[in-house]
Amino acid sequence: MTTSIEALTGTWSSNWGDVTFKVTGEAFSGSWNTGSFKGTIKGDDLVMDWTHEDGTTGKAQLSANADRNALKGTWGFDKPAGEGEWELSQTDRQWAPPAKKAEADKPKAEEPKAEEPKAKAKAKA
């Protein structure tokens, strides 16, 4: 099974119909049969703003299960809770949250420059 964040991309089944995700870095966007959404991945959570086809907007937050083949959370209008549950599943792959930047990937501090050679002794007199 795939365990990279890109595996979130694709179609998931949900209690609100099929949901399609597209991941770009730690951001994602997508749609379901009557709306669209965009958001960010924060650890094991997906935090998003959604827009229904009738113009209604709201928020949702989903969390991954231990096997990373299901997402479960809530949605609301002014906050990501209070209106209903949203459950998604996918059986053919798993996803993982973005890895924290490794030490090796961090920019290295500039190494001190070697000391310039001292000026040659003044010409012999």
Backbone bond lengths (Angstrom), bond angles and torsions (degrees), N, CA, C in turn:
res aa  C-N    CA-C-N  psi(-1)  N-CA   C-N-CA  omega(-1)  CA-C   N-CA-C  phi
1 M - - - 1.452 - - 1.519 110.47 -
2 T 1.302 116.26 147.13 1.458 121.94 176.91 1.519 109.07 -76.54
3 T 1.325 117.05 140.03 1.460 119.21 178.46 1.517 111.90 -124.88
4 S 1.306 118.98 16.51 1.461 120.23 179.03 1.518 109.98 -88.62
5 I 1.318 115.32 160.49 1.457 120.54 -179.44 1.523 111.30 -60.43
6 E 1.325 116.97 -29.69 1.458 119.65 179.79 1.524 111.76 -62.22
7 A 1.333 118.31 -20.75 1.463 120.98 179.96 1.520 112.19 -68.30
8 L 1.334 117.68 -14.14 1.460 120.37 173.89 1.525 109.40 -66.12
9 T 1.329 116.36 -28.76 1.458 121.49 178.11 1.524 109.48 -61.56
10 G 1.304 115.36 135.06 1.460 119.50 178.33 1.513 111.08 133.85
11 T 1.321 115.69 -167.54 1.454 121.90 -176.99 1.522 110.46 -103.96
12 W 1.312 115.43 132.86 1.456 123.84 178.08 1.530 108.22 -118.92
13 S 1.322 116.70 150.01 1.462 121.56 173.42 1.523 107.71 -88.19
14 S 1.341 117.07 142.93 1.463 118.75 178.58 1.518 110.61 -146.95
15 N 1.326 114.64 169.06 1.461 120.11 176.52 1.532 111.37 -71.59
16 W 1.333 119.03 -3.37 1.457 123.77 174.91 1.531 110.95 -115.41
17 G 1.324 117.19 20.82 1.465 121.51 -178.51 1.516 110.50 96.58
18 D 1.314 116.35 179.06 1.461 120.81 -179.93 1.524 110.35 -65.16
19 V 1.328 114.88 141.41 1.463 122.76 -179.10 1.518 107.64 -123.84
20 T 1.321 116.80 132.53 1.464 121.98 179.04 1.518 109.55 -112.17
21 F 1.345 116.49 129.96 1.463 123.13 178.43 1.521 110.29 -112.35
22 K 1.322 115.89 146.50 1.460 122.65 168.76 1.524 106.62 -133.03
23 V 1.345 116.55 125.93 1.460 122.09 -176.10 1.518 110.24 -106.01
24 T 1.340 115.52 136.82 1.461 122.79 173.91 1.518 106.12 -134.41
25 G 1.333 116.97 101.92 1.469 119.70 -176.55 1.515 109.59 65.36
26 E 1.334 117.19 -127.52 1.458 121.52 177.84 1.529 112.16 -95.73
27 A 1.324 116.39 5.88 1.461 121.17 178.00 1.527 109.30 -104.61
28 F 1.315 115.62 157.33 1.457 120.13 175.95 1.517 109.45 -146.10
29 S 1.300 114.72 161.76 1.461 121.72 174.30 1.513 106.37 -144.24
30 G 1.316 115.78 169.59 1.450 117.73 178.85 1.507 112.05 174.40
31 S 1.325 113.46 -168.92 1.462 118.87 -177.73 1.522 110.08 -155.78
32 W 1.316 114.03 162.18 1.455 122.00 167.88 1.523 106.05 -131.93
33 N 1.306 117.61 -179.94 1.469 119.51 -169.29 1.525 114.64 -59.91
34 T 1.340 120.17 -19.77 1.465 120.26 -179.60 1.529 113.43 -128.77
35 G 1.339 117.38 21.76 1.462 118.06 179.40 1.512 113.25 -178.77
36 S 1.339 113.54 -174.72 1.467 119.82 -179.70 1.528 109.01 -140.84
37 F 1.324 115.98 168.21 1.454 120.94 -179.20 1.515 110.06 -153.19
38 K 1.340 114.96 163.83 1.458 121.97 172.21 1.517 106.68 -151.93
39 G 1.336 115.58 151.28 1.452 118.09 -177.57 1.511 112.67 -173.81
40 T 1.330 114.80 -166.00 1.461 121.79 -179.58 1.520 110.11 -129.94
41 I 1.317 114.17 156.66 1.451 122.09 178.09 1.520 107.24 -99.77
42 K 1.329 116.08 124.01 1.458 122.19 -179.70 1.515 107.45 -125.59
43 G 1.337 115.65 96.57 1.464 119.52 -176.04 1.512 110.05 66.04
44 D 1.334 116.60 -122.08 1.464 121.54 178.64 1.526 112.34 -93.92
45 D 1.335 116.32 7.00 1.462 120.58 -176.08 1.517 111.94 -110.27
46 L 1.309 114.87 146.15 1.458 122.59 172.72 1.527 106.84 -112.87
47 V 1.315 116.45 120.52 1.455 122.37 -178.94 1.521 106.92 -112.31
48 M 1.340 117.14 127.66 1.463 118.67 -172.10 1.519 113.15 -144.24
49 D 1.330 113.79 159.36 1.457 123.81 168.50 1.520 106.11 -108.76
50 W 1.323 117.50 137.81 1.454 120.72 -179.63 1.523 110.97 -124.05
51 T 1.319 114.29 157.82 1.460 121.78 176.71 1.524 108.31 -134.77
52 H 1.310 116.23 122.28 1.462 121.73 177.16 1.526 108.01 -79.95
53 E 1.320 117.47 156.29 1.470 120.55 -178.70 1.525 113.14 -61.18
54 D 1.335 117.66 -20.67 1.470 119.89 178.18 1.534 112.58 -86.02
55 G 1.355 116.93 2.91 1.462 121.49 178.86 1.514 114.74 97.21
56 T 1.317 117.73 -10.97 1.457 121.21 176.91 1.530 109.05 -64.23
57 T 1.337 116.83 139.94 1.463 120.54 179.94 1.521 110.29 -124.58
58 G 1.319 114.92 161.68 1.455 119.99 178.90 1.505 111.71 -171.99
59 K 1.327 114.44 -166.22 1.470 121.90 -177.16 1.521 108.80 -131.83
60 A 1.331 115.44 156.99 1.460 120.84 175.55 1.518 108.87 -148.54
61 Q 1.313 115.37 155.25 1.462 121.05 174.25 1.522 107.67 -138.61
62 L 1.330 115.57 128.53 1.459 122.36 -179.46 1.516 109.04 -121.57
63 S 1.326 116.74 147.13 1.459 122.15 176.49 1.523 109.13 -124.00
64 A 1.317 115.79 145.67 1.466 121.26 -179.96 1.526 110.30 -82.62
65 N 1.342 115.33 147.45 1.459 119.27 172.78 1.534 109.04 -80.03
66 A 1.324 116.93 175.05 1.466 121.60 -176.63 1.525 112.39 -61.61
67 D 1.323 117.97 -34.01 1.467 121.29 -179.73 1.527 112.50 -83.72
68 R 1.325 117.47 -6.46 1.464 124.29 179.12 1.533 112.91 58.09
69 N 1.327 115.15 31.70 1.463 118.25 175.24 1.522 111.17 -119.00
70 A 1.334 115.88 11.36 1.460 120.98 176.79 1.527 109.35 -149.02
71 L 1.320 114.86 148.16 1.462 122.74 176.02 1.522 106.78 -124.69
72 K 1.321 115.89 140.28 1.461 119.62 179.32 1.518 108.13 -142.21
73 G 1.310 116.08 138.36 1.451 119.10 178.90 1.503 111.63 -172.01
74 T 1.324 113.85 -159.33 1.447 120.63 -176.88 1.517 110.45 -131.92
75 W 1.323 115.02 163.61 1.459 120.99 177.25 1.526 108.27 -136.00
76 G 1.323 114.31 157.91 1.452 120.83 178.32 1.514 109.59 -158.94
77 F 1.324 115.64 -174.29 1.457 119.98 -179.33 1.533 110.72 -93.69
78 D 1.319 118.06 -61.67 1.463 120.68 -179.53 1.521 113.21 -90.24
79 K 1.294 116.53 -18.08 1.468 122.34 179.64 1.523 107.71 -143.22
80 P 1.346 116.83 161.29 1.475 118.26 -174.31 1.529 114.18 -79.12
81 A 1.310 117.97 34.17 1.464 120.78 178.01 1.518 108.93 -155.37
82 G 1.299 115.18 168.23 1.446 119.60 172.39 1.511 116.90 105.19
83 E 1.309 117.90 -20.43 1.461 119.06 -176.26 1.520 113.35 -108.97
84 G 1.311 118.17 -34.98 1.456 118.90 -178.70 1.509 112.69 179.16
85 E 1.314 114.61 174.61 1.462 121.73 178.83 1.517 109.79 -100.20
86 W 1.327 114.30 154.17 1.456 121.31 176.20 1.507 106.86 -134.39
87 E 1.318 117.05 119.17 1.456 123.00 -178.50 1.523 109.11 -123.09
88 L 1.329 115.49 129.56 1.464 121.35 -178.89 1.523 108.76 -128.22
89 S 1.323 115.84 147.95 1.464 119.00 177.06 1.520 110.24 -142.72
90 Q 1.299 113.12 152.31 1.463 121.00 176.04 1.516 105.62 -148.98
91 T 1.299 116.99 131.26 1.457 120.24 -172.10 1.515 113.76 -105.90
92 D 1.327 118.29 -11.16 1.458 119.51 -173.30 1.527 114.33 -95.87
93 R 1.332 118.89 -2.67 1.460 119.51 -179.75 1.525 110.65 -165.25
94 Q 1.324 114.67 169.82 1.456 121.91 177.43 1.515 108.67 -125.83
95 W 1.301 117.19 159.53 1.464 121.14 175.44 1.514 108.89 -127.97
96 A 1.301 115.63 160.09 1.461 121.90 178.16 1.517 108.61 -129.89
97 P 1.332 117.36 147.06 1.463 118.73 177.42 1.519 110.49 -66.00
98 P 1.325 117.91 160.39 1.461 119.72 -179.88 1.517 110.80 -58.90
99 A 1.317 116.25 136.79 1.463 120.49 178.34 1.517 109.01 -70.67
100 K 1.322 114.61 146.81 1.458 118.01 175.34 1.511 107.97 -67.79
101 K 1.295 115.47 147.71 1.459 120.79 -177.01 1.522 109.22 -59.38
102 A 1.307 116.58 122.85 1.457 121.64 -179.27 1.519 110.04 -70.67
103 E 1.301 114.68 153.26 1.466 120.00 178.19 1.519 110.52 -54.27
104 A 1.316 116.47 -38.25 1.466 119.84 -177.44 1.527 111.45 -65.12
105 D 1.339 116.63 -26.00 1.459 119.78 -178.44 1.520 112.99 -83.51
106 K 1.346 116.27 -15.07 1.456 119.17 -178.23 1.514 109.57 -72.89
107 P 1.321 117.13 146.85 1.462 119.18 178.43 1.520 109.70 -62.51
108 K 1.303 114.63 138.36 1.457 119.76 179.92 1.518 109.33 -84.62
109 A 1.326 114.27 146.49 1.459 119.00 176.30 1.519 107.68 -66.14
110 E 1.291 114.82 145.33 1.450 119.15 -178.75 1.521 108.65 -65.75
111 E 1.330 114.92 129.70 1.462 119.16 179.77 1.517 109.11 -73.81
112 P 1.347 116.02 145.38 1.459 117.81 179.01 1.518 110.27 -62.58
113 K 1.308 113.79 143.05 1.454 118.83 179.93 1.521 108.78 -75.54
114 A 1.329 114.50 147.42 1.460 118.80 176.94 1.524 108.08 -63.17
115 E 1.300 114.42 145.28 1.454 118.56 -178.64 1.517 109.48 -64.45
116 E 1.301 115.31 135.88 1.459 119.98 -179.71 1.519 108.46 -64.91
117 P 1.339 118.04 141.23 1.469 118.91 178.45 1.524 109.22 -61.72
118 K 1.304 114.51 141.15 1.455 119.39 -179.64 1.520 109.05 -64.99
119 A 1.297 114.17 146.82 1.461 119.27 -179.65 1.521 109.75 -54.64
120 K 1.299 115.25 139.81 1.465 119.41 -179.61 1.530 108.13 -57.95
121 A 1.288 113.59 148.75 1.458 118.41 178.88 1.515 108.93 -54.37
122 K 1.303 114.75 142.78 1.458 118.85 -178.08 1.512 109.02 -55.84
123 A 1.269 113.53 148.91 1.478 119.28 -179.78 1.516 110.04 -49.64
124 K 1.317 114.23 141.03 1.468 119.11 -179.78 1.502 110.06 -59.59
125 A 1.304 114.31 138.92 1.456 119.12 -178.54 1.481 111.99 -88.51
